[in-house]
Amino acid sequence: MSERAVPGGRGTSGEGVVSVDATEGGYEDIHARLKTYEGLTAVGGVGKDLVNEPMIRHWCEAMGDTNPAYAGADAVAPATMLQAWTMGGLSGHGGRSEAYVEMLGLLDSAGYVSVVATDCEQEYLRPLRPGDRITFDSVIESVSERKTTKLGTGYFVTTRTDVRAEGEPAGTHRFRILKYVPAGRRRKDGATGGAATAARETTADARETTADAGETAADAGKAPAPTGAAVATTRATVAPAGETVAPTGEAAPASRAERPRPVVNRDNAGFWDGVSRHRLLIQRCEKCRTLRFPWLPGCNSCGCLEWDTVEAAGEGTVYSYVVMHHPPFPAFDPPYAVGLVELSEGVRMISNVVGVPHDRVRIGMPVRLEFERVDEELELPVFRAVEGSGG
């Protein structure tokens, strides 16, 4: 007799949790049940703040965006701030729908307790100006079939948020997460999560071993992992080229896991091609000649879509840094230093600082680019402390 997890049940990955997938026909069953949540409300409400100049200024300072359109009497907000005006902050949103909570509970009860953000898509319909009042509604747009990625096996969940300013449509934000069982961890049916599972499962299950190109960073044959592939964060987020995402704290398995692979797309493929040839390439606007990093489809300064590249000399200094202790993640060995390095060309990028103990890294420390091979397929740009510079 097969058992079923109850939607909304708050299980964990420990013993005693019934996995829906562990039962005969469970894969089809859980997917069918997840599909019933499509189209239902996830969250909705009113932005906690009006569109305002201080938040715009802080955003521009953090992003290094000096576009004059974002300051002055006729200022507008950067279009990419669309999601920022809907976020709940540290206190969160109190309006998550019962349907959304139930759907996540169903996945948790089935053993898919880890989560990582994979990508987002935005559409802009009108500029946002200081004083605009923001309202929004999010729906569960889609739930994928079961996918097996380098991180593990699970389901991609996409939510769509429609944003309004003063009642007028202002934009749409799609956000996708992967709820998964980490690679190397055994599900309740005894199978091991991750790409290796596919070789041992049935032909029907094997159909799902490759995630859609836009949904996963896990293709083993793609370019090397992001510069910051050693960056484990408290909450996983999608990040541009040169940065990384890592799932929330999971206990490390006995065997060493692979480093996460990057999301390579048409906007950053040139960067990873350069890495494969031991060249660190920086984008340069063909109109105003401004350098930019991470790679973007258009210029922050003038909006021009045409660009070329310059190769970084590889010299830089530590502009800021953190030492990662927690959460643990199978592919990494904490504690380790993650630096925001300012290159001699003026742009900044995130990577590991190596060649010096983590507690000797200091702001202003000179570093030099090198490429570090971490496995047979993966080589990463990192920054080694210049000899004699340890604090």
LOVODO-761678 format. One record per residue: x, z, y of N, C-alpha, C in turn. Coordinates in steps of 0.02 Angstrom, whole numbers, padded with zeros to 5 digits, always signed. Example, Ala and Ser with C-alpha at 12.3 -4.5 7.8 and 13.67 -1.06 7.14 Angstrom:
2
+00660+00390-00284+00615+00390-00225+00660+00390-00165
+00642+00354-00112+00684+00357-00053+00645+00394+00002
***
This chain:
391
+00043+00000-00060+00000+00000+00000+00044+00000+00062
+00029-00044+00108+00070-00048+00169+00043+00000+00221
+00088+00027+00262+00069+00072+00316+00076+00035+00382
+00043+00060+00433+00045+00028+00498+00059+00079+00552
+00103+00061+00598+00114+00104+00656+00055+00096+00703
+00038+00150+00738-00020+00150+00782+00003+00132+00853
-00029+00083+00886-00011+00068+00955-00014+00130+00998
+00037+00139+01039+00040+00197+01081+00077+00255+01049
+00090+00251+00983+00127+00304+00950+00198+00305+00974
+00225+00363+00990+00292+00368+01018+00341+00387+00964
+00359+00339+00921+00408+00351+00869+00478+00344+00895
+00526+00362+00853+00597+00352+00868+00627+00314+00810
+00692+00304+00815+00725+00267+00762+00749+00313+00706
+00733+00378+00709+00755+00426+00659+00713+00423+00597
+00729+00467+00549+00692+00470+00486+00620+00490+00499
+00576+00467+00458+00506+00485+00464+00466+00436+00504
+00498+00388+00536+00462+00338+00575+00444+00280+00531
+00382+00261+00530+00359+00204+00490+00374+00140+00528
+00408+00094+00497+00422+00030+00528+00371-00021+00506
+00336-00051+00555+00288-00103+00538+00322-00159+00500
+00384-00176+00521+00419-00231+00489+00440-00216+00418
+00438-00151+00398+00459-00134+00331+00407-00151+00279
+00347-00167+00301+00293-00181+00254+00288-00255+00239
+00259-00271+00183+00251-00342+00165+00206-00376+00216
+00231-00431+00242+00192-00466+00294+00196-00433+00361
+00242-00383+00369+00244-00344+00430+00264-00384+00491
+00310-00432+00483+00332-00472+00540+00274-00509+00572
+00234-00541+00530+00176-00578+00555+00125-00530+00585
+00118-00472+00554+00068-00424+00577+00085-00397+00646
+00147-00375+00656+00164-00346+00721+00162-00400+00775
+00183-00461+00759+00182-00514+00809+00110-00529+00829
+00065-00532+00781-00005-00545+00796-00034-00491+00840
-00015-00429+00828-00041-00374+00868-00011-00374+00938
+00054-00392+00942+00085-00396+01008+00054-00451+01051
+00035-00506+01019+00005-00562+01057-00061-00542+01089
-00095-00492+01062-00160-00472+01091-00152-00440+01160
-00089-00420+01177-00078-00389+01242-00064-00441+01297
-00053-00504+01278-00039-00555+01328-00098-00563+01375
-00083-00567+01439-00135-00575+01489-00163-00510+01516
-00144-00453+01486-00168-00389+01509-00123-00362+01565
-00152-00320+01607-00116-00292+01663-00061-00245+01640
-00002-00249+01671+00054-00204+01656+00058-00149+01708
+00057-00168+01771+00061-00120+01826+00037-00156+01889
+00017-00119+01938-00003-00148+02002-00003-00095+02055
-00004-00117+02117-00005-00067+02170+00017-00094+02237
+00039-00048+02279+00060-00062+02347+00133-00043+02354
+00173-00084+02387+00243-00068+02398+00250-00001+02434
+00300+00039+02414+00308+00105+02443+00329+00103+02516
+00358+00047+02537+00378+00040+02607+00356-00028+02632
+00342-00033+02696+00334-00097+02727+00401-00134+02726
+00400-00199+02729+00462-00236+02737+00496-00210+02801
+00560-00191+02796+00591-00157+02853+00664-00177+02861
+00688-00170+02922+00755-00192+02940+00810-00151+02905
+00804-00084+02899+00858-00047+02866+00870-00070+02794
+00816-00082+02755+00825-00105+02687+00857-00175+02685
+00836-00217+02732+00866-00284+02737+00940-00279+02752
+00957-00236+02799+01028-00228+02818+01070-00202+02760
+01044-00151+02725+01081-00123+02668+01090-00176+02613
+01038-00215+02601+01043-00267+02550+01097-00318+02569
+01095-00340+02632+01144-00391+02654+01215-00364+02652
+01224-00300+02670+01291-00271+02667+01315-00267+02596
+01272-00247+02550+01291-00242+02479+01308-00310+02450
+01271-00361+02470+01281-00428+02443+01332-00469+02481
+01355-00442+02538+01402-00480+02579+01370-00541+02612
+01305-00537+02626+01268-00594+02653+01262-00587+02729
+01295-00631+02765+01297-00627+02838+01252-00679+02872
+01205-00706+02837+01160-00757+02866+01124-00727+02927
+01130-00759+02986+01099-00731+03046+01023-00730+03043
+00993-00765+02996+00920-00766+02991+00893-00697+02972
+00936-00653+02945+00914-00588+02921+00922-00532+02972
+00938-00549+03033+00947-00499+03087+00916-00525+03151
+00902-00479+03196+00875-00499+03261+00800-00496+03266
+00774-00518+03322+00703-00512+03337+00659-00551+03288
+00683-00607+03265+00643-00650+03221+00667-00647+03149
+00695-00590+03129+00725-00583+03063+00674-00592+03008
+00696-00621+02953+00657-00622+02890+00699-00588+02837
+00667-00567+02784+00702-00535+02728+00732-00589+02683
+00791-00577+02653+00816-00624+02603+00764-00635+02549
+00754-00697+02531+00703-00713+02481+00714-00676+02416
+00778-00666+02397+00793-00633+02334+00777-00559+02333
+00756-00531+02390+00733-00461+02392+00661-00454+02367
+00631-00508+02345+00560-00507+02326+00542-00447+02282
+00581-00436+02230+00565-00381+02184+00577-00313+02217
+00625-00308+02263+00643-00244+02292+00583-00210+02325
+00539-00249+02356+00483-00221+02392+00429-00194+02345
+00433-00211+02281+00383-00187+02233+00408-00130+02189
+00472-00113+02195+00502-00064+02149+00481+00007+02167
+00477+00049+02116+00453+00117+02125+00505+00168+02145
+00570+00148+02144+00623+00195+02160+00632+00247+02104
+00668+00301+02120+00683+00351+02069+00620+00385+02043
+00569+00389+02084+00507+00422+02061+00463+00375+02020
+00480+00310+02021+00444+00262+01979+00375+00247+02004
+00339+00207+01963+00269+00191+01977+00224+00233+01932
+00171+00260+01960+00125+00299+01919+00070+00257+01889
+00071+00191+01901+00014+00151+01882+00024+00105+01822
+00071+00122+01776+00077+00081+01716+00012+00082+01677
-00009+00023+01656-00073+00019+01621-00069+00047+01551
-00126+00067+01525-00130+00092+01456-00108+00038+01407
-00126-00025+01422-00107-00080+01377-00031-00087+01373
+00003-00082+01430+00075-00090+01430+00109-00033+01392
+00084+00028+01403+00112+00086+01367+00100+00079+01292
+00041+00056+01273+00026+00046+01202+00071-00006+01170
+00082-00062+01206+00125-00114+01179+00196-00089+01167
+00224-00053+01215+00291-00026+01206+00292+00026+01151
+00238+00065+01145+00233+00113+01091+00231+00081+01022
+00197+00025+01018+00195-00012+00955+00265-00035+00935
+00303-00060+00982+00371-00082+00968+00416-00023+00950
+00409+00033+00987+00448+00092+00971+00434+00117+00901
+00370+00120+00883+00350+00146+00818+00375+00101+00762
+00384+00037+00777+00409-00010+00727+00485-00009+00722
+00518+00033+00763+00590+00039+00760+00628+00001+00813
+00593-00036+00856+00626-00076+00909+00632-00032+00972
+00677+00016+00969+00680+00068+01021+00731+00053+01076
+00777+00006+01064+00826-00011+01116+00798-00065+01161
+00822-00067+01223+00796-00116+01271+00853-00141+01314
+00852-00206+01330+00899-00235+01377+00861-00288+01417
+00874-00290+01482+00846-00343+01524+00888-00405+01513
+00856-00463+01509+00893-00525+01494+00895-00574+01552
+00840-00584+01588+00841-00631+01643+00778-00624+01685
+00778-00654+01743+00719-00655+01785+00714-00723+01820
+00654-00740+01840+00641-00802+01877+00598-00784+01937
+00612-00814+01994+00573-00800+02054+00552-00865+02088
+00492-00864+02117+00466-00919+02157+00445-00891+02224
+00464-00924+02278+00451-00898+02346+00400-00943+02380
+00348-00911+02406+00293-00949+02437+00290-00941+02513
+00314-00885+02539+00316-00876+02612+00369-00824+02629
+00399-00829+02690+00449-00779+02709+00417-00710+02717
+00457-00659+02704+00435-00590+02716+00470-00564+02780
+00430-00533+02824+00455-00511+02888+00445-00436+02896
+00488-00403+02935+00479-00332+02947+00408-00317+02970
+00379-00266+02939+00310-00247+02953+00260-00271+02902
+00278-00320+02861+00232-00344+02810+00216-00289+02759
+00152-00284+02741+00130-00237+02690+00126-00275+02624
+00159-00249+02572+00166-00284+02509+00118-00254+02457
+00081-00297+02424+00041-00277+02366+00061-00323+02308
+00050-00299+02247+00072-00338+02189+00031-00319+02127
+00029-00366+02081-00002-00355+02015+00043-00387+01962
+00056-00350+01909+00097-00374+01854+00055-00380+01791
+00065-00435+01754+00031-00444+01690+00082-00457+01636
+00064-00441+01574+00105-00457+01517+00094-00531+01503
+00142-00573+01521+00132-00645+01517+00142-00671+01446
+00194-00647+01411+00207-00673+01344+00248-00625+01303
+00240-00628+01237+00282-00593+01189+00307-00645+01140
+00372-00649+01130+00401-00700+01087+00390-00684+01014
+00405-00732+00971+00413-00718+00900+00475-00674+00891
+00483-00646+00833+00542-00604+00820+00605-00648+00823
+00654-00623+00860+00717-00659+00870+00776-00617+00848
+00827-00648+00822+00888-00613+00804+00944-00636+00850
+00974-00589+00886+01027-00603+00934+01089-00564+00915
+01142-00573+00952+01203-00535+00940+01193-00461+00952
+01149-00443+00998+01136-00372+01009+01096-00342+00952
+01050-00380+00924+01007-00355+00871+00944-00397+00865
+00899-00376+00822+00837-00412+00809+00779-00380+00847
+00737-00420+00879+00682-00391+00916+00637-00444+00946
+00601-00424+00998+00550-00465+01030+00562-00467+01106
+00557-00528+01133+00563-00536+01206+00494-00527+01237
+00490-00485+01288+00427-00472+01324+00436-00494+01396
+00393-00538+01419+00396-00564+01488+00337-00539+01528
+00351-00509+01585+00297-00490+01632+00302-00535+01694
+00244-00550+01722+00241-00591+01784+00209-00549+01839
+00244-00544+01894+00219-00506+01951+00203-00553+02008
+00141-00552+02030+00119-00592+02088+00122-00546+02149
+00161-00567+02199+00174-00526+02259+00136-00556+02318
+00104-00512+02356+00067-00534+02416+00093-00496+02477
+00094-00529+02534+00112-00498+02597+00052-00505+02644
+00027-00448+02666-00033-00448+02708-00089-00488+02676
-00094-00484+02610-00147-00518+02573-00134-00590+02556
-00080-00619+02582-00063-00689+02569-00013-00693+02512
-00019-00743+02468+00031-00751+02414+00101-00760+02444
+00149-00720+02420+00216-00722+02447+00267-00745+02395
+00252-00735+02331+00300-00755+02280+00280-00730+02212
+00317-00753+02162+00306-00734+02092+00373-00714+02062
+00372-00659+02025+00432-00633+01993+00418-00625+01918
+00457-00661+01877+00452-00653+01804+00513-00615+01780
+00501-00565+01738+00554-00521+01715+00550-00515+01639
+00605-00526+01605+00605-00528+01531+00651-00474+01503
+00625-00437+01455+00666-00387+01419+00666-00403+01345
+00716-00377+01310+00719-00381+01238+00713-00310+01210
+00661-00297+01170+00654-00234+01133+00681-00248+01063
+00731-00210+01041+00767-00231+00981+00795-00172+00941
+00813-00187+00878+00852-00142+00836+00925-00163+00843
+00971-00118+00863+01040-00139+00875+01072-00169+00813
+01115-00219+00823+01153-00250+00769+01194-00196+00733
+01193-00198+00667+01231-00149+00628+01191-00088+00609
+01133-00077+00642+01092-00019+00625+01038-00040+00575
+01027+00001+00525+00979-00017+00473+00908-00001+00495
+00864-00050+00483+00793-00038+00493+00767+00002+00434
+00704+00021+00436+00674+00061+00383+00669+00024+00317
+00675-00044+00319+00672-00081+00257+00742-00089+00226
+00793-00058+00257+00860-00060+00231+00901-00118+00256
+00869-00166+00291+00907-00223+00318+00945-00201+00380
+00999-00237+00395+01039-00221+00453+01019-00266+00511
+01009-00237+00570+00990-00277+00628+01047-00323+00648
+01030-00379+00682+01080-00425+00708+01083-00490+00670
+01128-00534+00691+01131-00601+00664+01146-00602+00590
+01183-00551+00565+01199-00551+00494+01137-00542+00451
+01085-00515+00479+01023-00504+00441+00994-00570+00417
+00999-00621+00459+00965-00684+00444+00987-00713+00378
+01052-00705+00361+01077-00735+00300+01049-00701+00238
+01023-00640+00247+00999-00603+00190+00923-00601+00186
+00889-00625+00237+00817-00622+00237+00787-00686+00210
+00722-00689+00207+00688-00746+00178+00693-00807+00223
+00676-00865+00193+00680-00927+00232+00634-00924+00292
+00576-00894+00285+00529-00888+00341+00560-00847+00397
+00595-00792+00379+00626-00751+00430+00683-00788+00464
+00720-00829+00425+00778-00864+00451+00760-00913+00505
+00696-00936+00506+00676-00983+00559+00685-00952+00628
+00687-00885+00633+00685-00852+00697+00754-00826+00718
+00806-00846+00682+00871-00816+00696+00902-00836+00762
+00881-00892+00790+00910-00914+00853+00861-00904+00910
+00879-00863+00958+00835-00850+01015+00834-00911+01060
+00778-00919+01099+00773-00975+01146+00831-00972+01195
+00854-01032+01218+00913-01034+01260+00905-00993+01323
+00845-00992+01351+00834-00954+01413+00822-00881+01402
+00821-00858+01337+00801-00790+01324+00857-00745+01300
+00916-00771+01283+00966-00728+01252+01036-00745+01274
+01078-00696+01274+01149-00705+01289+01189-00703+01225
+01157-00719+01168+01188-00702+01105+01217-00759+01065
+01215-00821+01088+01241-00876+01048+01315-00867+01036
+01334-00864+00972+01404-00849+00956+01450-00905+00978
+01425-00967+00984+01468-01022+01001+01476-01034+01074
+01447-00991+01116+01452-01003+01188+01517-00976+01216
+01524-00983+01281+01586-00966+01315+01599-00891+01311
+01658-00868+01331+01676-00797+01327+01628-00753+01365
+01629-00689+01350+01582-00641+01379+01598-00629+01452
+01550-00599+01489+01559-00589+01561+01620-00546+01576
+01646-00554+01638+01704-00517+01659+01694-00443+01648
+01635-00419+01662+01622-00348+01655+01593-00331+01589
+01612-00365+01535+01581-00353+01470+01593-00283+01446
+01639-00246+01476+01649-00177+01456+01608-00129+01498
+01565-00155+01541+01527-00113+01587+01463-00091+01553
+01460-00029+01532+01399-00002+01503+01363+00036+01558
+01299+00021+01569+01263+00053+01623+01208+00097+01596
+01186+00145+01637+01136+00192+01614+01070+00156+01601
+01055+00106+01639+00996+00066+01626+01017-00007+01626
+00997-00043+01574+01019-00112+01568+00986-00156+01620
+01025-00202+01650+00997-00248+01698+01029-00316+01690
+00993-00367+01715+01022-00433+01712+01071-00439+01769
+01126-00475+01756+01177-00479+01806+01205-00549+01808
+01233-00570+01866+01260-00637+01873+01328-00644+01839
+01355-00705+01842+01420-00719+01813+01471-00670+01840
+01514-00645+01796+01564-00598+01818+01541-00526+01810
+01478-00515+01791+01453-00449+01778+01420-00449+01710
+01390-00392+01691+01363-00387+01623+01302-00344+01621
+01269-00345+01565+01216-00298+01552+01232-00263+01487
+01211-00200+01481+01221-00164+01419+01161-00120+01406
+01139-00112+01344+01080-00074+01330+01090+00000+01342
+01035+00037+01346+01038+00108+01356+01070+00142+01297
+01088+00206+01305+01131+00241+01258+01109+00237+01186
+01152+00211+01145+01141+00208+01073+01204+00235+01039
+01196+00274+00987+01253+00301+00952+01293+00244+00920
+01359+00248+00923+01401+00195+00897+01402+00197+00821
+01394+00139+00789+01398+00137+00716+01470+00145+00694
+01480+00153+00629+01547+00164+00603+01592+00104+00615
+01567+00043+00606+01607-00017+00616+01602-00040+00688
+01656-00072+00712+01659-00094+00782+01614-00154+00792
+01571-00150+00841+01525-00205+00855+01559-00256+00901
+01532-00318+00902+01558-00369+00946+01538-00355+01018
+01580-00379+01064+01562-00375+01134+01502-00421+01147
+01457-00402+01192+01402-00447+01210+01428-00512+01238
+01394-00567+01224+01411-00632+01251+01374-00644+01316
+01400-00689+01359+01368-00699+01424+01307-00743+01420
+01266-00739+01471+01213-00788+01481+01245-00845+01522
+01256-00901+01489+01286-00959+01523+01231-01008+01541
+01226-01025+01604+01174-01072+01626+01205-01123+01673
+01163-01166+01700+01189-01221+01741+01220-01197+01806
+01203-01136+01827+01231-01110+01889+01300-01079+01880
+01316-01055+01820+01381-01021+01811+01425-01051+01757
+01403-01107+01727+01442-01137+01673+01513-01155+01695
+01522-01176+01757+01588-01194+01781+01636-01134+01782
+01608-01076+01797+01649-01015+01797+01677-01002+01728
+01633-01005+01677+01654-00991+01608+01699-01046+01580
+01690-01107+01603+01736-01160+01583+01806-01145+01609
+01809-01120+01671+01874-01101+01699+01906-01045+01660
+01866-00994+01641+01893-00938+01602+01923-00963+01537
+01889-01011+01505+01914-01037+01441+01982-01071+01449
+01998-01092+01511+02063-01124+01526+02110-01078+01565
+02093-01012+01564+02134-00962+01599+02139-00976+01673
+02083-00997+01702+02080-01008+01774+02020-00969+01801
+02031-00930+01854+01977-00893+01886+01954-00933+01946
+01896-00965+01940+01872-01011+01992+01822-00977+02038
+01829-00989+02101+01785-00963+02153+01749-01022+02185
+01683-01015+02195+01646-01068+02228+01663-01071+02303
+01661-01132+02331+01673-01141+02402+01621-01190+02429
+01587-01171+02482+01535-01214+02512+01569-01275+02544
+01542-01333+02530+01571-01394+02558+01556-01403+02632
+01505-01368+02656+01486-01376+02727+01524-01327+02771
+01517-01262+02757+01548-01212+02801+01613-01183+02772
+01630-01203+02710+01693-01184+02677+01696-01109+02660
+01639-01076+02659+01638-01005+02640+01647-00997+02565
+01690-00951+02545+01698-00935+02474+01644-00887+02452
+01623-00892+02389+01572-00846+02363+01585-00829+02290
+01568-00767+02273+01570-00743+02205+01523-00683+02202
+01482-00677+02148+01477-00721+02090+01447-00789+02107
+01450-00833+02058+01427-00901+02069+01352-00903+02082
+01333-00945+02131+01263-00953+02151+01249-01027+02162
+01185-01047+02158+01169-01118+02169+01176-01141+02241
+01173-01094+02289+01178-01113+02359+01220-01064+02399
+01239-01085+02459+01282-01044+02502+01243-00989+02536
+01270-00928+02535+01238-00872+02569+01240-00879+02645
+01291-00914+02669+01302-00917+02742+01261-00972+02776
+01258-01031+02745+01224-01087+02779+01169-01119+02737
+01163-01100+02674+01111-01127+02631+01127-01193+02598
+01187-01220+02611+01205-01285+02582+01210-01279+02505
+01187-01331+02471+01187-01332+02398+01248-01368+02369
+01290-01396+02411+01349-01432+02387+01409-01385+02388
+01451-01387+02336+01508-01343+02332+01563-01373+02290
+01623-01345+02299+01678-01360+02254+01709-01293+02235
+01768-01293+02205+01799-01230+02184+01871-01225+02206
+01894-01164+02212+01965-01150+02221+01986-01101+02167
+02047-01106+02144+02072-01061+02093+02102-00999+02125
+02079-00941+02102+02105-00878+02129+02178-00870+02110
+02217-00841+02156+02288-00828+02143+02296-00773+02091
+02246-00731+02085+02249-00677+02035+02273-00611+02061
+02285-00606+02126+02307-00543+02156+02247-00509+02189
+02245-00443+02185+02189-00407+02216+02203-00333+02221
+02154-00297+02247+02158-00224+02251+02092-00194+02228
+02094-00132+02205+02033-00097+02184+01995-00076+02247
+01937-00107+02257+01895-00090+02315+01854-00027+02301
+01830-00022+02239+01793+00037+02216+01797+00038+02140
+01778+00093+02109+01780+00096+02037+01737+00153+02011
+01720+00150+01947+01688+00205+01912+01724+00214+01845
+01721+00273+01818+01746+00287+01750+01686+00300+01706
+01677+00258+01655+01619+00262+01612+01632+00311+01554
+01589+00362+01549+01591+00410+01494+01529+00404+01450
+01472+00389+01480+01408+00389+01445+01362+00337+01477
+01320+00303+01440+01307+00313+01369+01357+00277+01325
+01365+00300+01263+01408+00264+01216+01375+00199+01195
+01415+00149+01180+01390+00084+01158+01439+00057+01106
+01415+00031+01050+01459+00015+00993+01519-00028+01010
+01515-00072+01059+01570-00118+01072+01624-00089+01118
+01615-00028+01144+01660-00002+01194+01686+00067+01175
+01743+00085+01202+01775+00149+01188+01783+00190+01252
+01732+00229+01271+01739+00270+01331+01789+00327+01319
+01818+00353+01374+01808+00333+01443+01852+00272+01461
+01827+00231+01507+01865+00173+01531+01846+00159+01603
+01891+00126+01638+01881+00114+01710+01852+00045+01721
+01802+00042+01763+01771-00021+01785+01780-00026+01860
+01813-00078+01882+01829-00084+01952+01792-00140+01988
+01778-00129+02051+01758-00183+02096+01822-00205+02131
+01846-00263+02112+01912-00286+02135+01903-00336+02192
+01937-00325+02247+01937-00372+02303+01997-00418+02294
+01983-00482+02283+02036-00531+02274+02068-00547+02341
+02129-00574+02337+02165-00591+02398+02128-00645+02438
+02084-00683+02404+02044-00734+02439+01986-00704+02478
+01970-00639+02467+01919-00606+02506+01855-00591+02469
+01843-00623+02411+01783-00608+02373+01796-00549+02326
+01742-00520+02300+01749-00462+02255+01716-00478+02188
+01742-00449+02135+01713-00458+02069+01723-00394+02028
+01681-00386+01978+01683-00328+01934+01719-00344+01870
+01763-00301+01849+01798-00309+01786+01830-00243+01767
+01860-00241+01707+01896-00182+01686+01964-00179+01719
+01987-00118+01734+02054-00105+01759+02093-00078+01699
+02146-00113+01680+02185-00095+01621+02257-00082+01640
+02296-00057+01590+02367-00046+01601+02383+00019+01635
+02333+00062+01644+02343+00127+01676+02288+00173+01650
+02302+00238+01638+02249+00283+01614+02189+00282+01662
+02130+00290+01632+02069+00286+01673+02068+00335+01731
+02101+00393+01722+02100+00443+01775+02155+00433+01827
+02192+00378+01820+02244+00362+01869+02225+00303+01914
+02167+00274+01902+02143+00219+01945+02126+00247+02014
+02145+00211+02066+02132+00234+02134+02109+00175+02177
+02069+00191+02228+02049+00141+02277+02111+00117+02314
+02117+00052+02323+02175+00022+02355+02231+00004+02308
+02224+00021+02243+02277+00007+02195+02284-00069+02186
+02345-00096+02191+02355-00167+02180+02348-00184+02105
+02315-00240+02091+02303-00262+02022+02318-00336+02018
+02328-00359+01956+02344-00429+01945+02301-00455+01887
+02275-00514+01895+02231-00545+01844+02269-00561+01780
+02238-00547+01723+02261-00573+01660+02201-00585+01615
+02211-00621+01562+02157-00637+01516+02169-00601+01450
+02120-00561+01430+02127-00518+01371+02083-00543+01315
+02112-00555+01257+02073-00577+01199+02048-00515+01163
+01981-00512+01154+01952-00454+01122+01928-00468+01051
+01917-00532+01034+01905-00552+00965+01920-00626+00959
+01906-00655+00901+01925-00725+00889+01892-00773+00937
+01832-00756+00960+01794-00803+01002+01794-00784+01076
+01815-00723+01092+01802-00696+01158+01866-00678+01194
+01875-00706+01253+01931-00690+01297+01902-00676+01366
+01926-00622+01399+01897-00600+01461+01949-00593+01516
+01931-00610+01578+01975-00594+01634+01970-00520+01650
+02027-00486+01652+02030-00415+01671+02084-00408+01724
+02092-00347+01751+02142-00337+01803+02188-00279+01782
+02252-00295+01778+02303-00246+01758+02335-00215+01821
+02339-00149+01820+02372-00114+01876+02444-00137+01882
+02465-00150+01943+02534-00169+01955+02579-00111+01939
+02634-00124+01904+02679-00071+01881+02700-00025+01938
+02696+00039+01926+02716+00088+01976+02663+00107+02026
+02601+00078+02017+02548+00090+02067+02500+00144+02046
+02508+00174+01986+02461+00226+01962+02460+00285+02009
+02398+00310+02022+02390+00365+02069+02409+00432+02039
***
